[in-house]
Amino acid sequence: MNEQDEIRSIMKMVPHRYPFLLVDRVIECEPGQSITALKNVTVNEPFFTGHFPGHPVMPGVLILEALAQAGLILGMRTVDAEDGTIVYFAGIDKARFKRQVIPGDQLLLKLEIVSTKRRLWRFDAEAWVGDELACRAQMMAIPGSPADAEAV
């Protein structure tokens, strides 16, 4: 799949758009098991102007959001997304930040489904820069329909 087809595929699954679409490419995906995705961090990211001006650091919450979006893609590739299913972020535990992420870094997003109980998926999630762990968390997601969101 070429780069343009890849981003179109991502945009079909992830409802976010610039500046909140944080997954640039899926490197590997084993539906029902794991995903490895990529986020290129550039100095042109809009959050750098206000987050530690003069010393740009990617906000930790956006690293977690990038991981959640990779989990969404894994979930959408696991279920039959053609039937209108959407995967919703349901929770996060034990988030830890190990390294600052700065312009020029490339975040390697790795998620593995560790359990699926009663429609609730649990993931182990890690974000890496090169061979250094930047962030680790346990995340949860639940598949649902757009009608589920309207009921909230």
Secondary structure, DSSP 8 states (H G I E B T S, - for coil): --HHHHHHHHHHH----TTS----EEEEEETTTEEEEEEE--TT-GGGGTSSTTS----HHHHHHHHHHHHHHHHHHHTTGGGT-EEEEEEEEEEEE-S---TT-EEEEEEEEEEEETTEEEEEEEEEETTEEEEEEEEEEEEE-HHHHHT-
